[in-house]
Amino acid sequence: MHTTDEKPDTGATFNAWLLARMAEADIAGPAELARAIGLDRRTTWRWVSGARLPSMSWWRPLAEALGVPHYALVERVTAESDSRATGPRDDS
């Protein structure tokens, strides 16, 4: 279980973070995650593969299934969303 003073891993992509939290929660894969939160496995597969981010309506059930604080999930999703919106930096 994560503590409330845990700092988010800002270096990992959302899907890498999600896979790590799933492993910690003993969730075997996208199908099992889908069953845990009442969603179809195609959607959870998109999250796990990095193709999509979860919509806000799924943040709380996802956080509960993973056993992480709601704010930790929100931070990861919003950080990834911001990163995708701005794209990679070109400092050349």
C-alpha positions as CSV (number, residue, x, y, z in Angstrom):
1,M,0.0,0.0,0.0
2,H,1.2,3.5,-0.8
3,T,1.6,6.2,1.8
4,T,0.1,9.6,1.5
5,D,3.5,11.3,1.5
6,E,4.7,9.2,-1.5
7,K,6.1,11.4,-4.3
8,P,5.0,10.5,-7.8
9,D,7.4,9.0,-10.2
10,T,7.6,11.8,-12.7
11,G,10.0,10.0,-15.0
12,A,7.7,7.1,-16.0
13,T,5.0,7.2,-18.6
14,F,1.5,6.6,-17.4
15,N,1.3,3.1,-18.8
16,A,4.6,2.1,-17.2
17,W,3.3,3.5,-13.9
18,L,0.0,1.7,-14.4
19,L,1.7,-1.6,-15.1
20,A,3.8,-1.2,-11.9
21,R,0.7,-0.4,-9.8
22,M,-1.1,-3.4,-11.3
23,A,1.7,-5.7,-10.4
24,E,1.7,-4.3,-6.8
25,A,-2.0,-4.9,-6.6
26,D,-1.7,-8.5,-8.0
27,I,-3.8,-7.5,-11.1
28,A,-2.6,-9.9,-13.8
29,G,-3.5,-7.9,-16.9
30,P,-6.0,-5.6,-18.7
31,A,-8.8,-8.1,-18.6
32,E,-8.5,-8.5,-14.8
33,L,-8.3,-4.8,-14.4
34,A,-11.4,-4.4,-16.5
35,R,-13.3,-6.9,-14.3
36,A,-12.2,-5.1,-11.2
37,I,-13.6,-1.7,-12.3
38,G,-16.5,-2.8,-14.5
39,L,-15.2,-1.8,-17.8
40,D,-14.5,-3.6,-21.1
41,R,-11.0,-5.0,-21.6
42,R,-10.4,-3.1,-24.8
43,T,-10.4,0.2,-22.9
44,T,-8.1,-1.1,-20.2
45,W,-5.8,-2.5,-22.9
46,R,-5.5,0.9,-24.4
47,W,-4.5,2.3,-21.0
48,V,-1.9,-0.4,-20.5
49,S,-0.5,-0.1,-24.0
50,G,-0.2,3.7,-23.7
51,A,-2.6,4.4,-26.6
52,R,-5.1,6.2,-24.3
53,L,-5.4,7.7,-20.9
54,P,-8.3,7.0,-18.6
55,S,-11.1,9.5,-18.7
56,M,-12.0,11.4,-15.5
57,S,-15.0,9.2,-14.8
58,W,-12.7,6.2,-14.3
59,W,-10.1,7.8,-12.1
60,R,-11.6,6.9,-8.7
61,P,-12.6,3.3,-9.5
62,L,-9.1,2.8,-11.1
63,A,-7.3,4.3,-8.0
64,E,-9.4,2.0,-5.7
65,A,-8.6,-1.1,-7.8
66,L,-4.9,-0.3,-7.7
67,G,-4.9,0.6,-4.0
68,V,-3.4,4.0,-4.6
69,P,-4.7,7.4,-3.4
70,H,-6.9,9.1,-5.8
71,Y,-4.6,12.1,-6.0
72,A,-1.7,9.9,-7.1
73,L,-3.6,8.7,-10.1
74,V,-4.8,12.2,-10.9
75,E,-1.2,13.5,-10.8
76,R,0.0,10.7,-13.2
77,V,-2.9,11.1,-15.7
78,T,-2.6,14.9,-15.8
79,A,1.2,14.9,-16.1
80,E,1.0,12.5,-19.0
81,S,-1.9,14.5,-20.6
82,D,0.2,17.7,-20.3
83,S,3.2,15.9,-21.8
84,R,1.2,14.6,-24.7
85,A,-0.3,18.1,-25.3
86,T,3.1,19.8,-25.5
87,G,4.9,17.0,-27.3
88,P,8.6,16.4,-27.0
89,R,10.9,19.3,-26.5
90,D,13.4,20.2,-29.1
91,D,16.2,22.1,-27.4
92,S,18.5,22.3,-30.5
